[in-house]
Amino acid sequence: MKPPLEFTLAGDGATDRCLRTVLEWVLGQIPSLRHRGFVVQVAEPGTNLQERLEKAVHDYPCDLLFVHRDAEKDTREKRWEEIRRAASGAGIPSFVPVVPVRMTEAWLLIDEEAIRRAAGNPNGEVPLLLPKLAKLETMADPKKVLRECLIRASEKTGRRLQQFERDLAERAQRVAELITDFSPLRQLSAFRCVENDAREETKKLLA
């Protein structure tokens, strides 16, 4: 039996571990890959992009590298070109750019139940005011919106709220872990690009 394929995510920041769950879901939708088996590893973030990619494949050897950069104020095309140049300089032939428009946190604003559970108040009834899916790629600060949703979902006040706010990074990670279906994101062009590229590159590996 052939060993499972290994995938490495070269992150862009501290919140990139949220993307592991997203990528595991994307790869899990590929029938031939589910049969073969796979592992998703997350490399430590860094500053210089090319050095980060070189270190990622050195520390976490893989069959395919996923490279995350948030688009933020730049276009997805510009970020994609930055990744292509860095991968070429690092001698990495097979890679998939992961470039959410704005920030990764936008991809987590699709599941109210997951946010309530991550906030520790699954039965809360305070409206979370989640943005419509069609607006996720035009939001100015998805990270701020996600944190505000978690705070509202917690319904905490005073000292308990202060403690809760100190743990918001971990709560955001928990949201990603609790989402079981990322298919709604297929309405977003950036997510479709990741899914299509992952399928194409995986097909080459399995040929």
C-alpha positions, 0 to 999 in steps of 0.5 A: 500500500502506498503511503499517504500524501503529505501536504505542507502549509506555509503560513503568513501569520499566527492565525494560519493554523485556521487554514489547516481545517479548511485545507483538510476539508478541500482535500477530503472532497477528492475521492481518489485522495481520500482512498490514498490518505493524506496529512496536512502539516503547518510550517511556522510563519516567517517574514521573507517569503522565499526563505519561508518557503525554503524553510517550510519544505526543509522542516516539513518535506511534502508532496505539495506545498500550499502557500498562504498570503492574505490579499489585504489591500493588494490584488489576488493577482499580485499576491499570486505573482509574489508566491510564484516568484518566491517558489521559483527562487526556492526551487519548488515546482509544485505549489498551490497559492492560498490567497483569501481576499482580505483575510483568512478570517472571512472564510470562518464567518459562514457558520453561526453554530460554530461561532457560538460553540467556540464562544462557549455559549452554544445555546445563546440567542443574541443575534450575531449579525453575520455578514452575507456570504456575497459580501465576505470578499469586500469586508474591510476587516474580517478579523475584527468582525469575527472577534466581535461575533465571538464576543457577542456570542459569549454574552459575557460582561465585566471581568469575564469578558476581559478574560474572554478577550484575552483568548480570542485568537484561540477561540477563532482557531476553534471556530475553524475546527468546529466547521464541518462543511466549507462548501458555502465558500464555493460561492467565493472566487478565491476559495474556488481557485484554491479548490480547483488548483488543489484538485489539479495538482493532486491529480498530477501526484496521483497519476 
